[in-house]
Every structure is written in C-alpha cells, then in structure tokens.
Amino acid sequence: MFTLIPKDDPKQALRLRRFFLAFLSYLVWTGLVALCALFGYFRLTLPMALLIIALPMLAANVGIYTALRSGYNKRFSDPSLTMFQIGVATLVTMITVYFVDQVRGMLLMVYLVTFVFGIFRLRVGQFLVLTGFALGSYSVAMGLLHLRHPQSVNLRMETLQVLSLATVLVWFSVVASYIRDLRLRVVKANAELTGALATIEKLAVQDPLTGVYNRRRLMDVLRQEKGRVDRGGPAFSVCILDLDHFKEVNDRLGHLAGDEVLKAVAEKLAKSARNVDCVARWGGEEFVALLPQTELAQAMVFASRIREEAAELRFPGLPGDFGVTVSVGVATYAPGEPLDDLLTRADNAMYRAKHLGRNRIESEPPPAPPS
C-alpha cells in the first residue's frame, strides 16, 4: 500500500518530512503573492500571478517529491537535495521580486527562511555558493527591470538592498555553518558516549581475559533461571569445569602461555554451548556453563563433549605434545534449592572427578525432598 512517507526507511522518512515542511513554506509564499496581487503590488493580475509563480513551484516540488519517494535521491552525495531545493526557492523568489515594486524589499526577508533549511546540512562554502546565486539572480532581475521598467527601479536603493542582502546572507552562512559544525560535534560526542557506555556495560558482564561472561553475570542469570524453575518451568543444570594441573602450565610455560590456554578453552566452551546457555569464568582456571531447560542426562552429554574437545585442543606456539584435560562436575537444580547449594553440589562433583583421576565427569544428585 502506497504511503506519502515510507515506513521502512527512517532516513527517507525524515527527508520527506523536511520536504513537506518546505512545501508548506511554498504555500505560505503563494499566499503572499496572492495578497500582493489583490492589493495591487503585483504587476500582473491574480490569475496570471498564480500561473507564473504557483505552477512552476508546484512542478518543481512534484519532481523533488518523486525523486525522494522513489529513492532516486540516494544517487547524489546529498540525498536530501538541500542545495537544489534552496536553489529552486531562490528562483521562485526572484521571479516574484521581478513582478513587484513597492514591497520588493520586504519580500527579500524570505531568503533567510529559505537558507534556514540548510543549517544542518551545508558547509560554509556551499552557503556562499547559494549566496552568490541569490545575489546574481537578484542583480539579473534588477537589470531586466531597469531595461524594461526603468521607472520601477531606484538604482541607489536597489544597490543598498543588494549590499544589505549580501551582508545578511554572508553572515548567515558563517553562523549557520558554525551551528552545523557544533551539531556534528554533538553527534560525534554522542556516538562516542554511546560506544563508551556499551563498552562499560560489556566490561561489567564480561571476563576481560577470555571474553566469556564473568561471575557477576552468571549469578544474575542463575537467579533468573531459579525464578523460572520455581514458577514451574523446566529444570536447568550447571557444569563446573576445571583445567587439570593448570598450575604446572604456568610454572612450566609461563603465565602468558597459561592465559592463551584459558582463552582457547573458553572459546571452545562458548562455541559448544547453545545460544540460550550462559558460559562464564568462575575464577582462576574454573569455568561454569549454565544450561537452561536441561536435565541431568542431557547435561552429562554436554559435559562429555566438552571434555573430549578440550583434550583435542592444540596451541600454536606451545610444544607440540602439549595438551590439557578438564574435570567436570554436573548438577541439576532442584526447585526451591538455594543457589549456593546447587553450586556446591556441582563443585563437589568436580573435585570428586579430580580425586578419581582427572579428565573425567562426575555428577551430584539433587537433595532428597523433605518428608
């Protein structure tokens, strides 16, 4: 279904809203032309005035709207067609000025209204080009009037008006360009602030070394999952994973190598997890995977896959025979159970896996329900 303003393109929608605001200005200008004709200040009759002013103005605006609505404007460096629209308005103003006499000076104030539409888009050089175009077209109009209707032109007054118009438009161009620069700085500052806030939010929930979630974020998700299960939702499980003999890695190869091992294990763990899972660094060489809507048997399958994938990891820059293994403890949440108890059960299972030889998986059953 066709709409005057598209709903699927916010930038084009904004450009078209600005266009309709400018078109409203044209309608106001048409009203002024009609008043000038009614009061006898226009050298033509009212029908001829509207024909000469309104018809070209309408045709130009239909063309601009068609370009904006069809997307043809996107081919230009300025998709808003700002300079073109101001240029059209300048020509309309000059045609009107040519046919009026006594109120010519007052109508020149419309230039400021026209130039306002370029404040947030045009640079000072572009404003000065438009200023030159406005002054040149005004001078051409006055020259034609002097040739055809010399009695309607006071050269001294017209010279003063041209100089006044030049002064106003040049200063307006400088100030408008300054406002544009201020706006761009504000936009840039806001973008930098948004980026900084996003970084802060990311650091607040992310482990800086491995890139997975940190302990704080894990506890938040655990509380959310606990509330969901306590309201009757499906169970969730946690896996606590610990790298075997990790202290020997640091002692033998150095802490930088240890960091690379942690990052590789975390990356493998995150890739193996589902989008709904939460993988976090618990501390040191320990990681936790929170598995929503996962019973104990499914969690054991996940833990087994992680154990196998960790054993297959190889690390560029480290000795070729170097590898790591992990011990994993698994526990499933029991409705109403404190989270500390759940994590303790998973932790106990992980330590049991270590005591039984490492590189294995153990689980801890849920507590017996109260009698």
N, C-alpha and C positions, 0 to 999 in steps of 0.2 A: 504493500500500500504506500502510495506516494505521500510524503510529508514535506512541508516547506523547509523544515530544518531536519537533517538526518539525526537519527538517534544512535547510530552505531559508530559514529566518528566524532568524538568530543571536540577535536581541533577544528574540523569543518563546521561543526555546530556553532562554535564560538565566532568564527569568521562570519557566518551568515547572520548571527545576532548583531554583530557590529555593522554589517551591511544594512540591515533593516533600520538600525539607528540612524545611519547616514541617509537612508532613503526618507526617513521621517523629516530630516533636515531639509531635503529637497522639497518635500511637500510644504513645509513652512516657507521656504523661499518662493515657491509658486504662489502662495497666499500673498506674500509681499508684492510680487509682481502684479497680481490682480488688483491689489489696493492702489498701487501706483497708476495703473491704467484707469481705475474708477475715478481717482482724484485728479486725473489729467496730467500726471507727471510722466506718463509713458507716451512716446511719440507715435505709437500705434494704438489701434482700438483693442479692447479687451480680448475679443476672439483671436485677433492676429498676435497679440502678446502671448497668449497661452499656446498658440500654434508654434510660434518661434522658440519659446522657452521650454514649455512643458513637453512637447512632443520629442525633441532631441534628448531631453533629460530622461524621459521615460524609456526611450530606445536604448540609451546608454546603460541604464540601470537593469533593464531586462538582460542585456548582454553580460553585465557583470554577474548578475544572479545566476545565469545559465552556466557561466564559467565556474562559479563557486559550487553550485549544486551538482554539476556533472563531475567535478574533480579535476577539470582541465587546468585550474589554477595551480595545482601541485607541480606542474612542469616548470614553474618560474621560481627564481631564488626567493622571492617574497610571495608566498601563497596567498597572503591577504590582499595583494594587488593594491597596496596602500598608495603608492605614488601615482598609479594610473587613476585611482578614484579621486585623489586630490586634484590631479590634472583635469579630469572631466569637470569637477566642481568649479575649477578656476575658469575654464572656458565658458561655462554657463553664466558665471558671474560677469565675465567680460562682455558677453552678448547682451546681458541685461543692462550693464553700465552704458553700453553704446546707445541704447534707446531711451535712456532717462537723462534729465538735465539737472534740475534743481536739487534733487535728492541723491545725486551721484556720490557725494562724499559719505553720506550715511550708509549707503549700501556697501562701501568698502570695508566696513567693520565685519562683514560676513567672512572675510578672509581668515580672521582669527578662528572662527568656528570651523572653517574648512581645515585649517592646519592642526587643530586640536586632535583630529583623528590620526595624526602621525606621531603623536608624542611618544608612544610606547614602542614604535616600530622603526622610525627613521633616524639615521645619523645626521650630524650637523651638515655634512656635505650634501646629503640628499635634500635636506630642508633648504639649503642655499640654492640648489638647482631649481626647486619649486618656487623659491622666492624670485629668482631670475626670470622664470617662466611667467609668473604673475605680473611682475613689473614690465616685462617685454610685451605681454598681451595687452596690458593696460595702456602702454605707450602706443601700441598699434591702434587700439580703439580710439584714443585721443587724436592720433594723427589722421585717421579716417574722418573723425568728426570735424577736425579743423579744415579738411579739404571739402567736405560735403555740407557741413552745417557750421560754418565758422562763427555764426552769431551765438551758438550754444556753448562755445569753448572760451574760457578765460585762461590764457596760457600761463599767467603768473600763478593763478590759483591751482591749476592742474599740476604745475611744476611742484608747488608746495605739497599738494596731495600725494604726488608720486614719491617725493622725498620722505614725507611722513610715513607713507605705506612701506617704503624701503626700510626705514629705521625700525618700525614696529616689527616687520616680518623678520629682519635680521636678528634683532634681539630675541624675538620669539623662537627663532631657530636655535639660537645658542642655549636659551633656557630649556627648551623642550628636549634638546639633545642631552643636556645635563640631567634632566629628570629621567630620560631613558637610561643613561649610564647608572644612575642611582638605583633604578628598578632592576637592572641586570645584576648589580652588586648584591641587592637584596635577594634576588632569585638564586644567585650563586651561593650566598651565605646560607640561605635556607636549605639548599641541596647539600651543602657541606654539613650543616647541623643535622639534617635527616640521616646522612651517612654516618655521622658520629654517634647518633642515638642508636642506629641499627648495630653499629659495632659494639657499643656498650651493652646493648641487650644481648648480643651474641656472646660477648665475653662473660656475661652474668650467668649463662647456662651452659657454656662450652668449656671443655678442658683445653687449655692453651697448647699443650704439647701434642695430644693425639687427635684433637678435633671432634671427638665424641662428646656427649653430654657430660656435665660434671655431677658431683654428688648432690648438689642443691637441686638441680633439675630433676634428677632421678627421684628424690624424695617427693617432689611436687607431683610427679606422675604416679608414684606409688600411692599417694593419698587419693588421687583421683580414681585410680583403679580400685582401691579398697572401698571407696564410697559406692562405686558402681556395683561391685560384687555384693556388698552388704544390702543393696536395694534389690537383690535377686538376679543380678547379671551373671554371666558365665565366669568361671574361675580364671585366675591368671597365675602364672608361675614366674619364678626368678631363678636365674643361673648365676652363681658367683664363680668366676674363672680366675685362677691364679697361675702365673708363669712359674714353672718348676725351676729351682736352682737359679733364680734370676740374680741373686747376689753374686754368684760366681761369674755371670755375664759381665757385670760391672767391674768386678775385680780383675777379670782376665782381659777384657777388651776395652774397658773404659766406659765412662758414663755416656759419652756421645753415642757409642755403639749401642748401649742399653736403651737410649732414647729412640734410636732407629728401630730396635726390636719392638718396643712398646707401640710405636706408631704403626708398624706393619701388622701387628696382632690386632690392634684396634680397627684398622682399615678392613682386615679380613672379617672381623666380627661384625662390623657395620654392614658390609656387603652381604653377609649371610643372613642378616636379620630382615624381617619384613618391614614395610613402611610403618605399620602400626606399632612395631616393637620400639623399645627405648634402650639404647646401648649407652652405658656411662662408665667412666673411670671412677672406681670406688676409692682408690688411693694406692700409691706405690705401683705395684705390678698387678693389682687386682682390678677386674672389670665385672660389671653386672649387666646382664641382659634381662630386661623385664618383658615378658611375653604375654600380652593381653589375650583373653579368650583361649587359653591354652591349658589343657590338663597335664598331669604329671607325665603320662606316657609320651605325649607329643613333645614336651619339654626335654625329655631324655633323648629323643631322636635329634632334636636341635643341638643339644649339648654334644652328642656323639659326632655329629657332622663338624662342629667347631673343633673338637679335639683332633679329628683326623686332618682337617685343613691346616691347623696350626702346626702339626708335625711335618706337613709337606712344605711349609714356608722356607724359602731361601732368601738370603740377604746379600745383595750386591755390596762388595767392599769388605765383606767379612770372610773368614776362612771357608772354603768350600764344604767342609764337613760340619760346619756349624749349623745347629738347628735348635728348636725349642719345643718343649712339650707343655701341656697345661693340665691342671687338675680342676675338675668342675664339680660344684655342689649344686643340687637342684632341689627346690621345694615349691609346693603349690599352696597358695593362700587358702586358709580356712576362714569362712565368713565369721566376722567378729573378732578375729585374732589381731592382737597388736602387731604393727609392722615390725617393731624391734624383734618380736618373737619369730616372725617369718624370716627375717634376715639372719637371725641367729641360727635357725634350723638349716638354712642354706649354707651358712658359714661352717657349721659343724659337719655337714656332708662334705664340703670341700676339704676340710682338714682330715677327715677320715680317708678321703681319696689319696691324700698325700701320705698318710701313715701306712696305707696299704700298697704303696709302691709308686705313687705318682703316675701321671699320664693316664688317668682313668676318670670315671664319672661315678659319683655316688649321689643318692637321693635321701632325703629325710622325710618320713611320713608326717602327715598333719597330726596335730594333737588330738587325743581322744575327746569326743564331745562330752560335756558334763552330764552325769547321770541324773 
